[in-house]
Amino acid sequence: MSSAIKRGIPIAGPGWVSTADAARSDGFTPVLYQTLFDTLQSIPRTAFRSHPGHRQNGHGTYLPGTPYESELWCDWPKLFLAEGFDAHAATTLTLLRAEPKFPRPRSNN
């Protein structure tokens, strides 16, 4: 898949159309979507329980990927475009707001 993309051949994995539709409905363009996921690469997944790096998708012979979760990211375009947050701040704020949805694991003590 990776080599096909490098040659300019578009490849569609399972569910990619529905992912694109959901992201578009949330206000993402392809450039905004790429900006979000580039920014996520700069934030260690250990910094937030809500970081999607904890929930990697596997696609058989495809490369593993970070899932798009509409309920988590739906406000990101507004934070970035309308409220003036830079991409890193918008991503950090979104992850911080989502933390209560991802409880800390209980210790066995």
Helices and strands as residue ranges (DSSP letters): H 2-6, H 16-25, H 30-41, G 45-47, G 52-54, E 57-59, E 62-65, H 70-73, H 76-77, I 78-82, H 87-98, G 99-101
